Amino acid sequence: MKRMGLIFRAKANKALDRAEDPRETLDYSYQKQLELLQKVRRGVADVATSRKRLELQLTELQKKSATYEDQGRKALALGREDLAREALSRRAALQQQVQDLETQHTQLQGEEEKLTLASQRLQAKVDAFRTKKETIKATYTAAQAQTQIGEAFSGISEEMGDVGMAIQRAEDKTEQLRARAGALDELLASGALDDPSGLAKDDIQAELDRLSGGSDVELELQRMKAELAGGSAQQAIEGGQNGQNTQAQPQDTPRFDKQ
């Protein structure tokens, strides 16, 4: 089971590696950082809102405290010490609430400052990552294009491999057809196959046709030799007669039969 699990994880990792595009991974990481930055900003806004609410409450309590103090002074001036004591007691209770709110306000103000600083740092980090992301994407795209061009020129790319295989198959089929045509010609010439068109000739008929053609040539050659020989004899006779007429020597003219 461990071995099967290891094989499954290895194959799954290989499949994911083939499917992974670094550019898409970088864009996804940038998107997640933007979402985190947005959450931090919302946190800063929430803390600032809470701080502002405390400030408003403090303002109201301070106004009430001042009101109780004035009421106590007026009651004491009128000789109503009991009323003055009650007013001062309420003012003291409000002062305790004011102190608690001031403590919370100080804490919220500190948290707001921390979140604001974290937001600023995260913003700078996101900006730097975006610049680096675009640089890496451009470099990866250029490298991918160079690799594809190199593979295309070297013929090892998948597309060029398919073209090369198609050419090889076409050449193989062409050679196969040529070999088949040659084999059929040999079989027809040898008489192993019959030609239904009647145009094919066997070896004996071909030899007879060759001898017939050779005989015609020989006959024509003999005729031409005879004509040339007859022409030469006629020229010799005519030349001899002209010589005898010039010397005025009567002589019997020999007779030549034409062959």
C-alpha positions in Angstrom: 0.0 0.0 0.0 2.9 2.4 0.7 4.4 1.6 -2.7 1.1 2.2 -4.4 0.6 5.4 -2.6 4.1 6.5 -3.5 3.5 5.7 -7.2 0.2 7.5 -7.2 1.7 10.6 -5.6 4.6 10.6 -8.0 2.3 10.3 -11.1 0.0 12.9 -9.7 2.9 15.3 -9.1 4.2 14.7 -12.6 0.8 15.4 -14.1 0.4 18.5 -12.0 3.9 19.7 -13.1 3.0 19.3 -16.7 -0.3 21.1 -16.2 1.2 23.9 -14.1 1.9 27.2 -15.8 4.3 29.4 -13.7 2.6 32.5 -15.0 -0.8 31.4 -13.8 0.7 30.4 -10.4 2.3 33.9 -10.1 -1.0 35.6 -10.9 -2.8 33.5 -8.4 -0.3 34.3 -5.7 -0.6 38.0 -6.5 -4.4 37.7 -6.2 -4.1 36.1 -2.8 -1.8 38.8 -1.6 -4.2 41.5 -2.8 -7.0 39.7 -0.9 -4.8 39.7 2.3 -4.0 43.4 1.8 -7.7 44.1 1.5 -8.4 42.2 4.8 -5.8 44.2 6.6 -7.2 47.4 5.3 -10.7 46.4 6.4 -9.2 45.6 9.8 -7.6 49.1 10.0 -10.9 50.6 9.0 -12.8 48.6 11.7 -10.3 49.6 14.4 -10.5 53.2 13.4 -14.3 53.1 13.5 -14.2 51.6 17.0 -11.7 54.3 18.1 -13.9 57.0 16.7 -16.9 55.6 18.6 -14.9 55.6 21.9 -14.0 59.2 21.2 -17.6 60.1 20.8 -18.6 58.3 24.0 -15.7 60.0 25.9 -17.0 63.4 24.7 -20.5 62.6 25.9 -19.3 61.4 29.3 -17.0 64.4 29.7 -20.0 66.7 29.0 -22.1 64.9 31.6 -19.3 65.0 34.1 -19.1 68.8 33.6 -22.8 69.0 34.0 -22.8 67.1 37.3 -20.1 69.3 38.6 -22.0 72.5 37.8 -25.2 71.0 39.4 -23.2 70.2 42.6 -21.9 73.7 42.8 -25.3 75.2 42.4 -26.9 72.8 45.0 -24.1 73.6 47.4 -24.6 77.3 46.9 -28.3 76.9 47.7 -27.5 75.0 50.9 -28.5 71.6 49.5 -25.6 69.6 50.5 -27.3 66.4 49.9 -28.0 67.2 46.3 -24.5 68.4 45.9 -23.2 65.1 47.3 -25.4 63.1 44.8 -24.2 65.1 41.9 -20.6 64.6 42.8 -21.2 60.9 43.3 -22.6 60.6 39.8 -19.7 62.7 38.5 -17.3 60.2 40.1 -19.0 57.2 38.5 -18.7 58.9 35.1 -15.1 59.7 35.7 -14.5 56.0 36.2 -16.2 55.2 32.9 -14.1 57.9 31.3 -10.9 56.4 32.5 -11.9 53.0 31.2 -12.8 54.4 27.8 -9.6 56.3 27.7 -7.7 53.1 28.4 -9.6 51.3 25.6 -9.0 54.3 23.3 -5.3 54.1 23.9 -5.3 50.4 23.1 -7.3 50.8 20.0 -5.1 53.7 18.9 -2.0 51.4 19.3 -3.7 48.6 17.4 -4.7 51.0 14.6 -1.1 52.2 14.3 0.2 48.7 14.1 -2.3 47.6 11.5 -1.6 50.8 9.5 2.1 50.0 9.6 1.4 46.4 8.6 -0.8 47.5 5.8 1.9 49.9 4.5 4.5 47.1 4.6 2.2 44.6 3.0 1.4 47.2 0.3 5.1 47.6 -0.4 5.6 43.9 -0.5 2.6 43.4 -2.9 4.0 46.2 -5.2 7.4 44.6 -5.2 5.9 41.1 -5.9 3.9 42.5 -8.8 7.0 44.0 -10.4 8.9 40.8 -9.9 5.9 38.8 -11.2 5.7 40.7 -14.4 9.5 40.4 -14.9 9.4 36.6 -14.3 6.4 36.2 -16.7 8.1 38.2 -19.4 11.3 36.1 -19.0 9.4 32.9 -19.0 7.4 33.8 -22.1 10.6 34.8 -23.9 12.3 31.6 -22.9 9.3 29.5 -24.0 9.3 31.3 -27.4 13.0 30.7 -27.8 12.5 27.0 -26.9 9.7 26.6 -29.4 11.7 28.2 -32.1 14.7 26.1 -31.4 12.6 22.9 -31.3 11.0 23.9 -34.6 14.4 24.5 -36.3 15.8 21.3 -34.9 12.7 19.3 -35.8 12.1 17.9 -32.3 9.0 19.8 -31.5 5.7 17.9 -31.4 4.2 19.7 -34.4 7.3 19.2 -36.5 7.6 15.6 -35.4 4.1 15.0 -36.7 5.0 16.6 -40.0 8.2 14.5 -40.2 6.2 11.3 -39.5 3.6 12.3 -42.2 6.4 12.8 -44.7 8.0 9.5 -43.7 4.7 7.7 -44.1 4.1 9.3 -47.5 7.6 8.2 -48.7 7.1 4.7 -47.4 3.8 4.4 -49.2 5.3 5.7 -52.4 8.1 3.2 -52.2 5.6 0.4 -51.5 3.5 1.4 -54.5 6.6 1.6 -56.7 7.8 -1.8 -55.6 4.3 -3.3 -56.2 4.1 -1.8 -59.7 7.5 -3.3 -60.5 6.5 -6.7 -59.2 3.3 -6.6 -61.2 5.3 -5.7 -64.4 7.7 -8.6 -63.8 4.8 -11.0 -63.2 3.0 -9.9 -66.3 6.2 -10.2 -68.4 6.9 -13.7 -67.0 3.3 -14.8 -67.7 2.6 -15.6 -64.1 -0.3 -13.1 -64.4 -2.7 -12.7 -67.3 -3.4 -9.3 -68.7 -7.1 -9.0 -69.4 -6.5 -6.2 -71.8 -4.4 -8.3 -74.1 -1.7 -5.8 -74.3 1.0 -7.7 -72.4 3.3 -10.1 -74.3 5.1 -13.2 -73.1 8.8 -13.9 -73.7 8.3 -16.0 -76.9 6.1 -13.4 -78.5 8.6 -10.7 -77.6 11.5 -12.7 -79.1 9.6 -13.2 -82.3 8.8 -9.6 -82.6 12.4 -8.7 -82.0 13.6 -11.2 -84.7 11.0 -9.9 -87.1 12.1 -6.3 -86.5 15.7 -7.4 -87.0 15.0 -9.1 -90.3 13.3 -6.0 -91.6 16.4 -4.0 -90.7 18.7 -6.5 -92.4 16.6 -6.6 -95.6 16.7 -2.8 -95.7 20.4 -2.8 -95.2 21.0 -5.3 -98.0 18.9 -3.2 -100.4 20.8 -0.1 -99.6 24.1 -1.9 -100.2 22.9 -3.1 -103.6 21.8 0.3 -104.6 25.2 1.7 -103.6 27.1 -1.0 -105.4 25.0 -0.5 -108.6 25.6 3.2 -108.5 29.4 2.8 -108.3 29.5 0.4 -111.3 27.4 2.8 -113.4 29.8 5.7 -112.5 32.8 3.5 -113.5 31.2 2.7 -116.9 30.4 6.3 -117.6 33.9 7.4 -116.7 35.5 4.8 -119.1 33.3 5.9 -122.0 34.2 9.5 -121.6 38.0 8.6 -121.7 37.7 6.6 -124.9 35.9 9.4 -126.7 38.6 11.8 -125.8 41.5 9.6 -127.2 39.4 8.7 -130.3 40.4 5.1 -129.9 37.6 2.9 -131.1 37.2 0.0 -128.7 34.4 -2.4 -127.9 32.4 -1.1 -125.0 32.2 -3.8 -122.3 28.7 -4.6 -121.1 27.9 -4.9 -117.4 24.8 -6.4 -116.1 23.2 -4.7 -113.3 23.0 -6.7 -110.3 
